[in-house]
C-alpha cells in the first residue's frame, strides 16, 4: 500500500472527527511503514506544459 500526503502524520489526527480512531489507524499504518520524506522545491513547475505567456527558463 502506498499512501502519500502533504502533511506530517502528527497532523493527521487533527483532521479526523474521532481522534481515538485516528490515533489507532496511525499506529497501525506507521508501525511497520517505510517513510520517504522529500524536501525541496517541487518538480511540478518544470514538468508542466509551457503556455503562450510563459517566459523560457534561464537554464
C-alpha positions as CSV (number, residue, x, y, z in Angstrom):
1,X,0.0,0.0,0.0
2,X,1.3,3.5,-0.9
3,X,0.0,6.5,0.9
4,X,1.0,10.0,0.1
5,X,0.3,13.2,2.0
6,X,1.4,16.8,2.1
7,X,1.0,16.7,5.9
8,X,3.1,15.1,8.6
9,X,1.5,12.0,10.3
10,X,1.3,14.0,13.5
11,X,-1.1,16.4,11.8
12,X,-3.5,13.7,10.6
13,X,-5.2,13.3,14.0
14,X,-6.3,17.0,13.8
15,X,-8.2,16.3,10.6
16,X,-10.3,13.4,11.9
17,X,-13.5,13.9,13.8
18,X,-12.7,11.0,16.1
19,X,-9.2,11.3,17.5
20,X,-9.3,7.8,19.1
21,X,-9.9,6.1,15.7
22,X,-7.4,8.4,14.0
23,X,-4.7,7.5,16.6
24,X,-5.4,3.8,16.2
25,X,-5.2,4.0,12.5
26,X,-2.0,5.9,12.5
27,X,-0.4,3.5,15.0
28,X,-1.1,0.6,12.6
29,X,0.0,2.4,9.5
30,X,3.2,3.9,10.8
31,X,4.3,0.9,13.0
32,X,5.6,-1.2,10.0
33,X,5.9,1.6,7.4
34,X,8.9,2.9,5.4
35,X,8.7,6.6,5.2
36,X,10.2,8.6,2.3
37,X,10.3,12.3,3.2
38,X,11.0,14.5,0.3
39,X,12.0,18.1,0.9
40,X,13.0,20.9,-1.5
41,X,11.4,22.6,-4.5
42,X,8.6,20.9,-6.4
43,X,9.2,19.3,-9.7
44,X,5.8,20.3,-11.0
45,X,6.7,23.7,-12.5
46,X,9.5,22.0,-14.5
47,X,7.1,19.4,-16.0
48,X,4.1,21.5,-16.8
49,X,3.5,22.5,-20.5
50,X,4.6,25.9,-21.4
51,X,1.8,28.4,-22.1
52,X,1.8,31.3,-24.6
53,X,2.6,33.8,-21.8
54,X,5.3,31.8,-20.0
55,X,8.8,33.0,-20.3
56,X,11.5,30.4,-21.1
57,X,13.5,29.2,-18.1
58,X,17.0,30.6,-17.6
59,X,18.8,27.2,-17.6
